[in-house]
Amino acid sequence: MKKIVIFGGGSGLSQLLKGLKLFPIDITAVVSVSDNGGSTKKLRKELNIPAVGDISKVMLAMSNINNDIINLMNYRFKQSKSLGNHSVKNLLLAALLEQKGTFAEALPVFGKLLDIEGQVLPITEENAELIGITEDNNTIFGEAGITNAGKKIKKMLYNHKVEANPDVLTAIQNADLIIFSSGSLLTSLIPHLLIDSVVKAIKASKAPKLYICNLVTQPGETDNFTVSDHIKVLNSYLGANTIDIVLANNVPIPNELAKKYATQEQKDPVLLDEETLQQMHVRVIKDCIYAIEDGTLRHDSLKTAYHVFSILME
C-alpha cells in the first residue's frame, strides 16, 4: 500500500482526510500543535501541555465511529463555567496526556477509542508558542494573535528551539508522496517548516511534494495571493523548487457566496496563475475542487482525495 505524509492544522486537514481515508492509502497525518485559542488555550495554560484541539479534530476526521459518537466527541459544555466550553474530545485527549505523559503514548489509545486506520502525529511533543514578525517589525505572540492581527507577516518562528517528533522524520523517509494540505498557510503549514530536521528530511525525500491550494485568501496572511504566491512562501521555508505539484481550483465560486466571503470575512478567491507556475516548473492539476456545505465553502473531500490517489497510482 502506498504511503502518504500530509502536513496541516485543524479544519483544512480534517476536511481532506474525510475523503482520503476512503481510499487504500497508508496515511500519516502530521499536525501542528501551536494552537492557542479557545478550549485549547485554557488546557495549555492549566495543564502545561501542547495544543490538543487540532489533533483531536484531525483524529475525529479519520475515525470510523458512528455519528452519535462523533456528536458526543464534539459536544461542548457551554453551560458550565468549570468545564470552560471544552469539547469532550479535547478533555479526553488532555486526560490521556496527563496519564501517559507524551503524545507518543497517548495517541495510540485515543486512536483505538476512535477506531482509526493510519496514524496521526504531532510535529513535536514540545509546548511551543508561535511568533509572527510583521512587516513593520512588530512582534505578535501566539497563533490566535497572528491570525487575528490582520497585518502582513514577514517571518514566522517559535519562542524556543523545537525538536521534531522522531516518528515524523521516519514517516517522511518512507513516504511515496508528501502533501501540504489546505488551511492557514502561516499558522497550519509553516509551523512544520520551522524545524530544521523536518525541512532536511523533506528535501532529502525523493517523493513528489504536492500542495493542495486554498480556495480563498486569508486577511493579513495571504491578501491578494495567487496560487503561485502560496507556493513561493512554502518554498521560502523549504528551499527553492521544492514543491513539485499543485492541486488548485479552476472553477469560479458562485457570485453570492464570493460576495459573502468578501464582505463578511475579507476573503477573496485564490486565482490560478498557470503561466507563472509553469515558469516555476510546478505541475498544475486543476479541477472544480470546492463544495458548499451548509453555506460554507470547503474543499470537496472526495474529489480532492481522488486526485491525490491518481498521483500515487501514476
C-alpha positions as CSV (number, residue, x, y, z in Angstrom):
1,M,0.0,0.0,0.0
2,K,1.3,3.4,-1.0
3,K,2.3,5.8,1.9
4,I,1.5,9.5,2.2
5,V,2.5,12.0,4.7
6,I,0.2,15.0,4.9
7,F,1.1,18.2,6.9
8,G,-1.5,20.6,8.2
9,G,-3.5,22.0,11.1
10,G,-7.1,21.6,12.0
11,S,-10.1,22.3,9.7
12,G,-8.3,22.2,6.3
13,L,-6.5,18.9,7.1
14,S,-9.6,17.4,8.6
15,Q,-11.7,18.1,5.5
16,L,-9.2,16.4,3.2
17,L,-8.8,13.4,5.5
18,K,-12.5,12.7,5.3
19,G,-12.0,11.8,1.7
20,L,-8.5,10.3,1.8
21,K,-9.5,7.7,4.5
22,L,-11.9,6.1,1.9
23,F,-9.0,5.1,-0.4
24,P,-6.5,2.3,0.0
25,I,-3.7,4.6,1.2
26,D,-1.4,4.3,4.3
27,I,-2.0,7.8,5.8
28,T,0.2,9.6,8.3
29,A,-1.3,13.0,9.2
30,V,1.2,15.4,10.8
31,V,-0.5,18.1,12.9
32,S,0.9,21.4,14.2
33,V,0.5,21.8,18.0
34,S,0.8,25.5,18.4
35,D,-2.9,26.5,18.5
36,N,-3.6,28.8,21.5
37,G,-7.2,29.7,21.0
38,G,-10.4,28.8,22.8
39,S,-10.6,25.5,24.7
40,T,-7.0,24.6,23.7
41,K,-5.6,27.8,25.2
42,K,-7.2,27.1,28.6
43,L,-5.9,23.5,28.6
44,R,-2.4,24.5,27.6
45,K,-2.3,27.1,30.3
46,E,-3.8,25.0,33.1
47,L,-2.1,21.7,32.3
48,N,1.1,22.9,30.6
49,I,0.6,20.6,27.6
50,P,0.9,21.1,23.8
51,A,-2.2,22.0,21.9
52,V,-4.7,19.2,21.7
53,G,-7.5,20.9,19.7
54,D,-6.2,20.4,16.2
55,I,-5.0,16.8,16.8
56,S,-8.3,15.7,18.3
57,K,-10.2,17.3,15.4
58,V,-8.0,15.6,12.8
59,M,-8.2,12.2,14.6
60,L,-12.0,12.5,14.6
61,A,-12.0,13.2,10.9
62,M,-10.0,9.9,10.4
63,S,-12.2,7.9,12.7
64,N,-14.7,5.1,11.7
65,I,-17.1,5.6,14.6
66,N,-20.8,6.4,14.1
67,N,-22.4,9.8,14.1
68,D,-23.8,9.6,17.6
69,I,-20.2,9.1,19.0
70,I,-18.9,11.8,16.7
71,N,-21.5,14.2,18.1
72,L,-20.6,13.2,21.6
73,M,-16.9,13.8,21.0
74,N,-17.7,17.3,19.6
75,Y,-20.0,18.2,22.5
76,R,-19.0,21.3,24.4
77,F,-20.2,22.0,28.0
78,K,-21.4,25.5,27.2
79,Q,-23.4,26.0,30.4
80,S,-20.6,25.1,32.8
81,K,-18.0,27.6,33.9
82,S,-15.8,25.0,35.5
83,L,-15.7,23.0,32.3
84,G,-14.9,26.1,30.3
85,N,-16.5,25.3,26.9
86,H,-14.2,22.4,26.4
87,S,-15.2,19.7,23.9
88,V,-15.3,16.1,25.1
89,K,-12.6,15.1,22.7
90,N,-10.2,17.8,24.0
91,L,-10.8,16.7,27.6
92,L,-10.3,13.0,26.8
93,L,-7.0,13.7,24.9
94,A,-5.8,16.0,27.7
95,A,-6.6,13.3,30.3
96,L,-4.7,10.8,28.2
97,L,-1.7,13.1,28.0
98,E,-1.7,13.5,31.8
99,Q,-1.9,9.8,32.3
100,K,0.6,8.7,29.7
101,G,3.0,11.7,29.7
102,T,3.5,12.0,25.9
103,F,1.6,12.1,22.7
104,A,3.5,9.0,21.6
105,E,1.9,7.1,24.4
106,A,-1.5,8.8,24.5
107,L,-2.4,8.9,20.8
108,P,-2.5,5.1,20.1
109,V,-5.0,4.8,23.0
110,F,-7.1,7.6,21.6
111,G,-6.8,6.1,18.1
112,K,-8.2,2.8,19.4
113,L,-11.1,4.6,21.0
114,L,-11.9,6.4,17.7
115,D,-11.3,3.3,15.5
116,I,-8.6,5.0,13.3
117,E,-6.7,3.5,10.4
118,G,-3.4,5.1,9.7
119,Q,-1.7,7.4,12.2
120,V,-1.9,11.0,13.4
121,L,1.4,12.5,14.7
122,P,2.1,15.9,16.4
123,I,5.0,17.7,14.7
124,T,6.6,17.9,18.2
125,E,6.0,16.9,21.7
126,E,7.0,20.3,23.0
127,N,4.8,23.1,24.3
128,A,5.9,25.8,21.9
129,E,4.5,29.2,21.1
130,L,4.4,30.7,17.6
131,I,5.7,34.2,17.0
132,G,5.0,36.3,13.9
133,I,7.1,39.3,12.9
134,T,5.1,41.9,10.9
135,E,6.4,43.9,8.0
136,D,6.6,47.0,10.3
137,N,8.7,44.8,12.8
138,N,6.1,44.3,15.4
139,T,6.1,41.0,17.3
140,I,2.9,39.0,17.7
141,F,2.8,36.1,20.1
142,G,0.6,33.1,19.6
143,E,-1.3,31.5,16.7
144,A,-4.6,33.2,17.6
145,G,-2.9,36.6,17.7
146,I,-1.2,36.1,14.4
147,T,-4.5,35.0,12.8
148,N,-6.5,37.9,14.2
149,A,-3.8,40.7,13.8
150,G,-4.8,41.5,10.2
151,K,-1.2,42.5,9.5
152,K,1.2,41.3,6.9
153,I,3.6,38.8,8.5
154,K,7.1,38.6,7.0
155,K,8.6,35.9,9.3
156,M,7.5,33.1,11.5
157,L,9.4,31.4,14.3
158,Y,8.9,29.6,17.6
159,N,9.6,31.1,21.0
160,H,12.4,28.5,21.5
161,K,14.2,25.8,19.6
162,V,11.9,23.0,18.8
163,E,12.8,19.3,18.2
164,A,10.8,17.3,15.7
165,N,8.8,14.2,16.7
166,P,11.2,11.4,15.5
167,D,8.2,9.4,14.2
168,V,7.5,12.2,11.8
169,L,11.0,12.0,10.4
170,T,10.7,8.3,9.9
171,A,7.3,8.7,8.1
172,I,8.8,11.3,5.7
173,Q,11.7,8.9,4.9
174,N,9.2,6.2,4.0
175,A,6.6,8.3,2.1
176,D,5.6,7.8,-1.5
177,L,4.0,11.3,-1.6
178,I,4.4,14.3,0.7
179,I,1.4,16.6,0.9
180,F,0.9,20.1,2.3
181,S,-2.8,20.5,2.9
182,S,-5.1,23.4,2.5
183,G,-5.6,25.5,5.6
184,S,-3.9,28.5,7.1
185,L,-0.6,29.0,5.3
186,L,1.2,30.7,8.2
187,T,-0.3,29.0,11.2
188,S,-1.1,25.5,10.0
189,L,1.7,24.7,7.4
190,I,4.6,27.0,8.2
191,P,4.9,25.7,11.9
192,H,6.1,22.4,10.5
193,L,8.7,24.1,8.4
194,L,10.3,26.0,11.3
195,I,12.0,22.8,12.4
196,D,15.3,22.2,10.6
197,S,15.3,18.4,10.8
198,V,11.8,18.3,9.2
199,V,12.9,20.5,6.3
200,K,16.0,18.4,5.8
201,A,14.0,15.2,5.7
202,I,11.5,16.6,3.2
203,K,14.4,17.9,1.0
204,A,16.1,14.5,1.2
205,S,13.0,12.6,0.2
206,K,12.6,11.5,-3.4
207,A,8.8,11.5,-3.0
208,P,6.9,14.2,-5.0
209,K,5.8,17.2,-3.0
210,L,2.2,18.3,-3.5
211,Y,0.5,21.4,-2.3
212,I,-3.3,21.5,-2.1
213,C,-4.1,25.1,-2.5
214,N,-6.5,27.2,-0.5
215,L,-9.8,28.2,-2.2
216,V,-9.8,31.7,-0.7
217,T,-7.3,34.2,0.8
218,Q,-6.9,35.0,4.5
219,P,-6.9,38.6,5.8
220,G,-3.4,39.7,6.8
221,E,-1.8,36.4,5.9
222,T,-2.4,36.0,2.1
223,D,-4.3,39.1,0.9
224,N,-4.3,39.2,-3.0
225,F,-2.3,35.9,-3.1
226,T,-2.4,33.8,-6.3
227,V,-1.7,30.0,-6.3
228,S,2.0,30.7,-7.1
229,D,2.3,33.2,-4.2
230,H,1.3,30.4,-1.8
231,I,4.0,28.1,-3.2
232,K,6.6,30.9,-3.1
233,V,6.0,31.2,0.7
234,L,6.3,27.5,1.2
235,N,9.5,27.3,-0.9
236,S,10.9,30.2,1.1
237,Y,11.0,27.9,4.1
238,L,11.6,24.6,2.3
239,G,14.1,25.8,-0.3
240,A,13.8,26.7,-3.9
241,N,11.8,24.5,-6.3
242,T,10.7,22.0,-3.5
243,I,7.0,21.9,-4.4
244,D,6.6,19.8,-7.5
245,I,2.8,19.7,-8.0
246,V,-0.1,21.9,-7.0
247,L,-3.8,20.9,-7.0
248,A,-5.9,24.1,-7.5
249,N,-9.4,25.1,-8.1
250,N,-10.1,26.5,-11.6
251,V,-13.9,27.0,-11.4
252,P,-15.4,30.3,-10.2
253,I,-17.1,30.3,-6.8
254,P,-20.8,31.3,-7.1
255,N,-21.2,35.1,-7.1
256,E,-23.4,35.3,-4.0
257,L,-21.0,33.2,-1.9
258,A,-18.0,35.1,-3.2
259,K,-19.6,38.4,-2.2
260,K,-20.5,37.0,1.3
261,Y,-16.9,36.0,1.9
262,A,-15.5,39.3,0.6
263,T,-17.8,41.5,2.7
264,Q,-18.1,39.4,5.9
265,E,-14.7,37.9,6.1
266,Q,-12.5,39.9,3.7
267,K,-11.6,36.7,1.8
268,D,-11.3,36.5,-2.0
269,P,-10.9,33.5,-4.3
270,V,-7.3,32.4,-4.9
271,L,-6.6,32.9,-8.6
272,L,-4.8,30.2,-10.6
273,D,-1.9,31.8,-12.4
274,E,-0.7,28.9,-14.6
275,E,1.8,30.7,-16.6
276,T,3.8,31.7,-13.5
277,L,3.5,28.2,-12.2
278,Q,4.9,26.8,-15.4
279,Q,7.9,29.2,-15.2
280,M,8.4,27.8,-11.6
281,H,8.4,24.3,-13.0
282,V,5.4,23.3,-10.9
283,R,3.0,20.8,-12.4
284,V,-0.6,22.0,-12.2
285,I,-3.6,19.8,-11.6
286,K,-6.8,21.8,-11.9
287,D,-10.4,21.0,-11.3
288,C,-13.5,22.2,-9.5
289,I,-12.4,21.1,-6.1
290,Y,-14.8,23.0,-3.9
291,A,-18.0,22.0,-2.3
292,I,-20.6,24.1,-0.5
293,E,-21.7,22.6,2.9
294,D,-24.3,24.5,4.8
295,G,-23.5,27.7,3.1
296,T,-19.7,27.3,3.8
297,L,-17.0,26.9,1.2
298,R,-15.0,23.7,1.6
299,H,-12.7,21.5,-0.4
300,D,-14.6,18.7,-2.0
301,S,-13.0,15.9,0.2
302,L,-13.8,13.0,-2.2
303,K,-12.7,14.7,-5.4
304,T,-9.5,16.0,-3.7
305,A,-8.7,12.6,-2.4
306,Y,-9.3,11.1,-5.9
307,H,-6.7,13.4,-7.4
308,V,-4.2,12.5,-4.6
309,F,-4.8,8.8,-5.3
310,S,-4.4,9.3,-9.0
311,I,-1.0,10.9,-8.4
312,L,0.0,8.0,-6.2
313,M,-1.0,5.5,-8.9
314,E,0.9,7.1,-11.7
